[in-house]
């Protein structure tokens, strides 16, 4: 991933950069920033249909990631047009800085989306092969919809996801599945007036956050419902 990313950045035909502040760095319904305010920066580069991305986000000594201070998400992907559908293949590496132990892991993604006027619907699957850092393998399935409001720079979105996998090490597996397989959801409202984007999301999971866990990575305190606000500045 790092080699392909470097190549794409050097030969980029398109380039986008942005910074964002959020009340909580939430992914798949789980807080990655210990339930605290986070900031991130990201860059995208494209060349001949291939795209590379780098996103760096503050994790605030996250219990889920062994007290990591920061995560860098490095991705390389490609979109394919097939009979009106856009298919996407990608590889993503998650590299954690400041963690007490090695927490890095990678995953592969496959997705499809279709647009009907202002409405876009899609589905994705992300698979992380068995790795020590996540205590086994992990599969995430997601369906989503996005709709723009005509004549207004506002869009609404909704998604539902399901996480499952096999656990070789239950303590480590609780990092991405705090209490086993679970479902997550998100409802969002976004205002986009370049260069600013303001968003408000309601996110949640069906995880029983009242139960106890022996895993130091489960972080059940930050696996429940919440409202997340975010502001982005694009360049």
C-alpha positions, 0 to 999 in steps of 0.5 A: 500500500505504501509503495502504491500510495507514494507512486500515485502522489508523485504522478497525481493528475488530481489532488484534494486536501482537507482538514476536519474537526469532529466531536468523536472519531466514530467508525462502524459505530465505535469510537476510536478517540475514546469518546473525545473531540478529534481532528484529522487531515486527509489528502487524495490523489488520482492518476489514470483511474487509480486513487490514493489516500492518506488520512491522519486522525487523533485518537486521544490515547484510545483504549480500543487501540492500546493508548494510541495517539494517532492513526494513519489510514493509507488507501489505494483503490480503483473505480470500475464502470459496469452497466450503470453501476460503479464498482470499487476495489481497494486496499487499506492499511491502518497504522497506529502511532504511540500504541503500547503494542503493535496494533497495525492491520490491513483490510480489503474492500469491494463495493458497488453504487448506483445513482438515480437522479439525486439519490445514490445507493450502495453496498460495501464489504470490507475484509481484514484477513486473520491478523494478530493485531485484531485477534483473527479476521474481521468482515464488515458489510454495509448498505447505504443511501445518499440523497441531495436536496434539489436547489439546496447544498444539503444532503441526507444519508443513512447506512446500516452495517454488520460486523462479524468474524472468527476470533483466534484471540478473543481479547484482541478480537474485542477491539473491532467486535467489543461483544461479538458480532453486532449491527451499527447504523447512521443517519446524517445531515450535511451542509456543503458550501465549498470550502466548508462542510458541516455535518451532524450524524446520529450513530448507534449499535446494538451492542449491550454496553452494560455488560462487562468485558475482560478485554482491555480493547473492548471499550464498551463505554464508547460503543453506544448511541451518540450524536456526532458533529463535524466541520470540514475545510477543503482546499 
